[in-house]
C-alpha cells in the first residue's frame, strides 16, 4: 500500500482550526475521525497515540510540513489525512520555520513496514517545493484534494 492508496479526497481538510500545535492536532484528529466514522472511544485512542508520539520527538519537518503519526492495534491498513492551516503553527521543525501542511498517518501495529513506507513517501513528496507551495495556498478542501490526488 502506498500513500495514494491511503489518502482519499474525504480525508483532505482545509482549513484546520487552532492557534498552536495541540489545538491544530486536536482539530485534525477530530475531522479525520468524524470523516472515517470512528466512534468516540477510537477517536480518544487516536488522540492519545498521536500526542504520545509527539512527546517523543516533534514530527515537524522542513519546508512547513509535519507528519503526526501513530500505530494502533485497531487499524488494519494505513490511513492518511492531509490538512492545511491558514495560520503558521510552531511545530518544532528542525529548520525553525512554522508549519502549515499536516499529514496525519495512522498505521497498524501488525504491519509496521507499511506505515514506514507511507511515511517515506510523504517525506519524498515534501521535497517537491512547488507542490508544497501550492498546497499551502489552497482555498478549499476540494482544491486540496484535486491538487494532491491529481499530482501523484
C-alpha positions in Angstrom: 0.0 0.0 0.0 1.3 3.4 -0.9 0.4 7.0 0.0 -2.1 7.5 -2.7 -3.9 4.3 -1.7 -4.2 5.6 1.8 -5.1 9.2 1.1 -8.7 9.8 -0.1 -10.4 13.1 -1.0 -12.7 12.9 2.0 -9.6 13.0 4.2 -8.3 16.3 2.8 -9.2 19.1 5.2 -9.0 22.9 4.9 -8.8 24.9 7.0 -7.5 23.5 10.2 -8.5 25.5 13.2 -6.2 26.3 16.1 -3.6 28.6 17.3 -0.9 26.1 18.5 0.4 22.6 18.0 -2.1 21.0 20.4 -5.2 22.7 19.1 -4.3 22.1 15.4 -3.6 18.4 16.1 -6.9 18.1 18.0 -8.8 19.6 15.1 -7.1 17.4 12.6 -7.8 14.2 14.6 -11.4 15.2 15.2 -12.0 16.0 11.5 -10.4 12.7 10.4 -12.1 10.5 12.9 -15.5 12.0 12.0 -14.9 11.5 8.3 -13.7 8.0 8.8 -16.6 7.2 11.1 -14.6 6.3 14.2 -16.6 6.2 17.5 -15.6 8.4 20.5 -13.5 5.6 22.1 -11.5 5.1 18.9 -11.0 8.8 18.5 -9.7 9.0 22.0 -7.2 6.2 21.3 -6.0 8.0 18.1 -5.6 11.3 20.0 -3.7 9.6 22.9 -1.4 7.7 20.5 -0.6 10.8 18.3 0.1 13.0 21.3 2.2 10.3 22.9 4.3 10.1 19.7 4.7 13.9 19.6 6.1 13.9 23.2 8.9 11.6 22.0 10.0 14.0 19.2 8.3 16.6 17.1 7.1 15.3 13.8 7.7 18.7 12.2 9.8 18.6 9.1 11.4 21.3 7.0 9.5 23.3 4.4 6.4 23.9 6.6 5.3 20.2 6.8 4.5 18.0 9.8 3.7 14.3 9.8 2.0 13.5 13.1 1.6 9.7 13.2 0.9 6.7 15.3 0.4 2.9 15.1 -2.7 1.5 16.6 -3.9 -2.1 17.1 -7.4 -1.5 15.7 -6.1 -0.1 12.4 -5.8 -2.7 9.7 -4.4 -0.7 6.8 -2.5 2.6 6.9 -4.8 5.7 6.8 -3.7 9.2 5.8 -5.2 12.6 6.1 -3.9 15.8 4.6 -4.8 19.2 6.1 -3.7 22.8 5.8 -3.8 25.5 8.4 -4.4 29.1 7.4 -2.1 30.1 10.3 1.6 29.4 10.7 2.0 26.9 13.6 5.1 26.4 15.6 5.6 22.7 15.4 9.2 22.3 16.4 10.5 21.8 12.9 14.3 21.4 12.7 14.7 24.4 10.4 12.9 26.6 12.9 10.2 27.5 10.4 6.5 27.3 11.1 4.2 24.6 9.7 1.0 24.8 7.6 0.8 21.4 6.0 -0.1 18.3 8.0 -0.1 14.7 7.0 -1.8 12.5 9.7 -0.7 8.9 9.3 -2.3 6.1 11.3 -0.7 2.7 10.8 -1.3 -0.8 12.0 0.8 -2.3 14.8 0.5 -5.5 12.8 2.1 -4.0 9.7 4.8 -1.5 10.7 6.6 -1.7 7.3 3.5 -0.3 5.5 3.5 2.6 8.0 7.2 3.3 7.4 6.7 3.1 3.6 3.9 5.7 3.6 6.0 8.0 5.9 8.9 7.7 3.5 6.7 8.5 0.5 5.4 11.6 2.3 9.0 12.7 3.1 9.8 12.4 -0.6 6.7 14.3 -1.6 7.7 17.0 0.9 10.8 17.7 -1.2 8.6 18.9 -4.1 8.8 22.6 -3.2 6.4 23.7 -5.9 3.7 21.2 -4.9 4.1 22.2 -1.2 3.9 25.8 -2.1 0.6 25.1 -4.0 -0.7 23.1 -1.1 0.0 25.9 1.3 -2.1 28.3 -0.9 -5.2 26.2 -1.4 -8.6 27.8 -0.6 -10.8 24.8 -0.1 -10.8 21.0 0.7 -11.8 20.3 -2.9 -8.9 22.3 -4.3 -6.5 20.5 -1.9 -7.7 17.0 -2.9 -7.7 17.9 -6.6 -4.2 19.2 -6.4 -2.7 16.3 -4.5 -4.6 13.4 -5.9 -4.0 14.6 -9.5 -0.4 15.4 -8.9 0.6 11.9 -7.9 
